[in-house]
Amino acid sequence: MCHQSVGLVQNAIEAAGIATVSVSVRPEITAFVGVPRAAYLRFPTGQPLGEAGQPQQHEEITAAALRLIETVEEPGTIVELPFRWRRMPRVDGGGY
């Protein structure tokens, strides 16, 4: 689903008084839309909750994202979660 669309829906739900959190792999788009709170993961587009066939990873990411509803106080906060995609190249150029 489109990050921008999710952000717009998230803002409408929040306006109705329901707390939300989104999961993003493109924080620059998420920030542009101005969501109330979001979890950022360094995962490929289309796989925001992790690798296929990894239900435990999906559950851990979902739980971590939902905890942001209780901990984030500043609107527009995007928190990078510590999960890593095992097949993504390292930032320092050291391979996978």
Backbone hydrogen bonds in HBPLUS format (Angstrom, degrees):
<---DONOR---> <-ACCEPTOR-->    atom                        ^
c    i                          cat <-CA-CA->   ^        H-A-AA   ^      H-
h    n   atom  resd res      DA  || num        DHA   H-A  angle D-A-AA Bond
n    s   type  num  typ     dist DA aas  dist angle  dist       angle   num
A0006-VAL N   A0002-CYS O   2.99 MM   4  6.25 166.0  2.01 157.5 161.4     1
A0007-GLY N   A0003-HIS O   3.00 MM   4  6.17 157.2  2.06 144.6 150.8     2
A0008-LEU N   A0004-GLN O   3.01 MM   4  6.31 154.6  2.08 149.4 155.9     3
A0009-VAL N   A0005-SER O   2.97 MM   4  6.24 162.9  2.00 154.7 159.0     4
A0010-GLN N   A0006-VAL O   2.78 MM   4  5.92 159.1  1.82 150.6 157.5     5
A0011-ASN N   A0007-GLY O   2.94 MM   4  6.12 157.1  1.99 146.0 151.2     6
A0012-ALA N   A0008-LEU O   3.14 MM   4  6.38 152.4  2.22 142.4 149.4     7
A0013-ILE N   A0009-VAL O   2.96 MM   4  6.25 158.4  2.01 155.0 160.6     8
A0014-GLU N   A0010-GLN O   2.95 MM   4  6.18 161.6  1.98 151.4 156.7     9
A0015-ALA N   A0011-ASN O   2.97 MM   4  6.15 149.1  2.07 141.4 149.8    10
A0016-ALA N   A0013-ILE O   3.04 MM   3  5.18 137.6  2.22  99.5 111.7    11
A0018-ILE N   A0013-ILE O   3.31 MM   5  5.79 164.4  2.34 142.6 140.2    12
A0017-GLY N   A0014-GLU O   2.83 MM   3  5.08 159.9  1.87 111.2 116.4    13
A0022-SER N   A0037-ARG O   3.30 MM  15  6.76 155.6  2.37 134.5 140.1    14
A0039-ALA N   A0022-SER O   2.73 MM  17  6.14 159.6  1.77 159.7 165.9    15
A0024-SER N   A0039-ALA O   2.70 MM  15  6.01 161.6  1.74 167.3 172.0    16
A0041-LEU N   A0024-SER O   2.93 MM  17  6.29 157.8  1.98 166.9 173.3    17
A0029-ILE N   A0026-ARG O   3.07 MM   3  5.73 134.3  2.29 117.7 127.8    18
A0030-THR N   A0026-ARG O   3.22 MM   4  6.51 165.4  2.24 151.5 156.0    19
A0031-ALA N   A0027-PRO O   2.81 MM   4  5.89 159.2  1.85 148.0 153.0    20
A0032-PHE N   A0028-GLU O   3.16 MM   4  6.18 150.8  2.25 130.8 138.6    21
A0033-VAL N   A0029-ILE O   3.12 MM   4  6.40 150.9  2.20 151.9 158.1    22
A0034-GLY N   A0031-ALA O   3.06 MM   3  5.07 132.9  2.30  96.4 109.8    23
A0076-GLY N   A0036-PRO O   2.81 MM  40  4.63 141.3  1.96 104.1 115.7    24
A0038-ALA N   A0077-THR O   2.96 MM  39  6.47 140.6  2.11 153.5 161.0    25
A0079-VAL N   A0038-ALA O   2.90 MM  41  6.29 162.6  1.93 161.1 157.9    26
A0040-TYR N   A0079-VAL O   2.77 MM  39  5.82 165.3  1.79 140.6 142.7    27
A0081-LEU N   A0040-TYR O   2.90 MM  41  5.99 158.7  1.95 158.3 163.0    28
A0047-GLN N   A0044-PRO O   3.10 MM   3  5.73 150.6  2.19 143.0 142.2    29
A0050-GLY N   A0047-GLN O   3.15 MM   3  5.42 167.1  2.16 114.4 118.0    30
A0057-GLN N   A0054-GLN O   3.05 MM   3  5.40 117.9  2.45 108.0 122.4    31
A0058-HIS N   A0054-GLN O   3.07 MM   4  6.40 157.8  2.12 153.7 160.7    32
A0059-GLU N   A0055-PRO O   2.94 MM   4  6.15 157.5  1.99 148.1 153.5    33
A0060-GLU N   A0056-GLN O   2.94 MM   4  6.19 158.8  1.99 149.7 155.4    34
A0061-ILE N   A0057-GLN O   2.97 MM   4  6.14 163.0  2.00 153.7 157.9    35
A0062-THR N   A0058-HIS O   2.93 MM   4  6.08 162.4  1.96 147.4 152.9    36
A0063-ALA N   A0059-GLU O   2.92 MM   4  6.06 162.6  1.95 149.0 153.7    37
A0064-ALA N   A0060-GLU O   2.97 MM   4  6.12 159.9  2.01 145.3 151.1    38
A0065-ALA N   A0061-ILE O   2.90 MM   4  6.10 159.0  1.95 151.4 157.2    39
A0066-LEU N   A0062-THR O   2.94 MM   4  6.14 162.9  1.97 151.3 156.0    40
A0067-ARG N   A0063-ALA O   3.04 MM   4  6.26 144.3  2.17 144.8 153.7    41
A0068-LEU N   A0065-ALA O   3.01 MM   3  5.47 145.7  2.13 108.4 118.4    42
A0069-ILE N   A0066-LEU O   3.08 MM   3  5.66 153.3  2.15 113.5 120.4    43
A0070-GLU N   A0067-ARG O   3.02 MM   3  5.50 136.1  2.21 109.0 119.6    44
A0071-THR N   A0067-ARG O   3.18 MM   4  6.48 141.6  2.34 142.8 154.0    45
A0072-VAL N   A0068-LEU O   2.93 MM   4  5.37 167.0  1.95 141.0 143.5    46
A0077-THR N   A0074-GLU O   3.26 MM   3  5.90 136.3  2.46 145.9 145.6    47
A0088-MET N   A0085-TRP O   3.19 MM   3  5.54 170.0  2.20 116.1 119.1    48
A0090-ARG N   A0095-GLY O   2.76 MM   5  5.78 164.5  1.79 174.7 178.0    49
A0093-GLY N   A0090-ARG O   3.17 MM   3  5.55 159.9  2.22 113.1 116.2    50
